[in-house]
Amino acid sequence: MIQTPYLLFLGDAPDKLAAKVAQGIKDWRPELAVGQLRLPGCNADMGLEDLTLDEAVARGAKTLVIGVANRGGFISGGWMRVLTDALSAGLDIASGLHTLLGDDETLVEHARAQGRSLHDVRIPREPYPIANGQKRSGKRCLLIGTDCSVGKMYTALCLEREMQQRGMKASFRATGQTGILITGSGVPLDAVVADFMAGAVEHLTPANDADHWDVIEGQGSIFHPSYSGVSLALIHGGQPDAMILCDEPNRPHMRGLPDYQAQSFESLRDTALVMARIVNPACEVTGVALNTSAMGEQEGLDYARKVEDRLGLPTVDPFRHGAARLVDALP
């Protein structure tokens, strides 16, 4: 088990999106975050107190969480001094990066010498089957995005919260490192061998009561040249009854790919439905979730209204204004 509370390490994140792991923990489990630690040149800020390692330990921190999700998921050489010093200060380290803490001999030896633990969240913890495509009981809602890091996890968590407040049977199904750190369980889907990804999603969302909803965290985008594979595995393994489109308005291009422009809502809706109806002919797109955090209050509301008028689907920023209308629209 990963010990809490956490000190969130933002490293030298170039922007807020690059520190989305830390942001997710701060927003959804604020009681677990005692503060943040940033290196010179860091352009991310969680609004937490900047602490040294010793100050964080004095406040009860047990684990340094690498809160950065950089392109390629690597451990930067510039972080190593902080990581080894954290172990010496009495902290464990948790990471969701593709580069594993446990593969770094320096960190492994230092952790052993200090009696500390290294936690790699992005390691599948059990063997997964090949997907069989068989229909299973229960209902499933999948969040799909126009791009990476547009709010799919936040929307899923907002939906689960709204459903449970209504007394509905609902479970958030984490498929990425941040969701796993927030909830304590899930499948690090992009670390599963490709042939088994859809099967891992079937395993994550098993047969259930007829009125139970699995709210499945989306990953990547079917239009993103780097990450489309994991998105399609979620569609086919999830067999969704409903899909909700997720978007952050005014992106200049797809995340990390300046030569690729974001696709339209209509294109995402129509393409995803073709794929989803292979495994569930009854699947529908039922709503739109926007991340309007970069907009003013009225600007965000006006934009949502325009999208809703255009698509004829309930459109909200669920983190800002609640997910009630999205839940109302589920079949």
TAGIJO-V216365 format. One record per residue. N is the residue number from 1. SS is DSSP state (~ for helix, > for strand, _ for the rest). Layout:
BEGIN
{{N	SS} {N	SS}}
END
This chain:
BEGIN
{{1	_} {2	_} {3	_} {4	_} {5	_} {6	>} {7	>} {8	>} {9	>} {10	>} {11	>} {12	_} {13	_} {14	_} {15	_} {16	_} {17	~} {18	~} {19	~} {20	~} {21	~} {22	~} {23	~} {24	~} {25	~} {26	~} {27	~} {28	~} {29	_} {30	~} {31	~} {32	~} {33	>} {34	>} {35	>} {36	>} {37	>} {38	>} {39	_} {40	_} {41	_} {42	_} {43	_} {44	_} {45	_} {46	_} {47	_} {48	_} {49	_} {50	>} {51	_} {52	_} {53	~} {54	~} {55	~} {56	~} {57	~} {58	~} {59	_} {60	_} {61	_} {62	_} {63	>} {64	>} {65	>} {66	>} {67	_} {68	_} {69	_} {70	_} {71	_} {72	_} {73	_} {74	_} {75	_} {76	_} {77	~} {78	~} {79	~} {80	~} {81	~} {82	~} {83	~} {84	~} {85	~} {86	~} {87	~} {88	~} {89	_} {90	_} {91	_} {92	>} {93	>} {94	>} {95	>} {96	_} {97	_} {98	_} {99	_} {100	_} {101	~} {102	~} {103	~} {104	_} {105	~} {106	~} {107	~} {108	~} {109	~} {110	~} {111	~} {112	~} {113	~} {114	~} {115	_} {116	_} {117	_} {118	>} {119	>} {120	>} {121	_} {122	_} {123	_} {124	_} {125	_} {126	_} {127	_} {128	_} {129	_} {130	_} {131	_} {132	_} {133	_} {134	_} {135	_} {136	_} {137	_} {138	_} {139	>} {140	>} {141	>} {142	>} {143	>} {144	>} {145	>} {146	_} {147	_} {148	_} {149	_} {150	_} {151	_} {152	~} {153	~} {154	~} {155	~} {156	~} {157	~} {158	~} {159	~} {160	~} {161	~} {162	~} {163	~} {164	~} {165	~} {166	_} {167	_} {168	_} {169	>} {170	>} {171	>} {172	>} {173	>} {174	_} {175	_} {176	_} {177	~} {178	~} {179	~} {180	~} {181	~} {182	~} {183	~} {184	_} {185	_} {186	_} {187	_} {188	_} {189	~} {190	~} {191	~} {192	_} {193	_} {194	~} {195	~} {196	~} {197	~} {198	~} {199	~} {200	~} {201	~} {202	~} {203	~} {204	~} {205	_} {206	_} {207	_} {208	_} {209	_} {210	_} {211	_} {212	>} {213	>} {214	>} {215	>} {216	>} {217	_} {218	_} {219	_} {220	_} {221	_} {222	_} {223	_} {224	_} {225	_} {226	_} {227	_} {228	~} {229	~} {230	~} {231	~} {232	~} {233	~} {234	~} {235	~} {236	~} {237	~} {238	~} {239	_} {240	_} {241	_} {242	>} {243	>} {244	>} {245	>} {246	>} {247	>} {248	_} {249	_} {250	_} {251	_} {252	_} {253	_} {254	>} {255	_} {256	_} {257	>} {258	_} {259	_} {260	_} {261	_} {262	_} {263	_} {264	_} {265	~} {266	~} {267	~} {268	~} {269	~} {270	~} {271	~} {272	~} {273	~} {274	~} {275	~} {276	~} {277	~} {278	~} {279	~} {280	_} {281	_} {282	_} {283	_} {284	>} {285	>} {286	>} {287	>} {288	>} {289	>} {290	>} {291	_} {292	_} {293	_} {294	_} {295	_} {296	_} {297	~} {298	~} {299	~} {300	~} {301	~} {302	~} {303	~} {304	~} {305	~} {306	~} {307	~} {308	~} {309	~} {310	~} {311	~} {312	_} {313	_} {314	>} {315	>} {316	>} {317	_} {318	~} {319	~} {320	~} {321	~} {322	_} {323	_} {324	~} {325	~} {326	~} {327	~} {328	~} {329	_} {330	_} {331	_}}
END
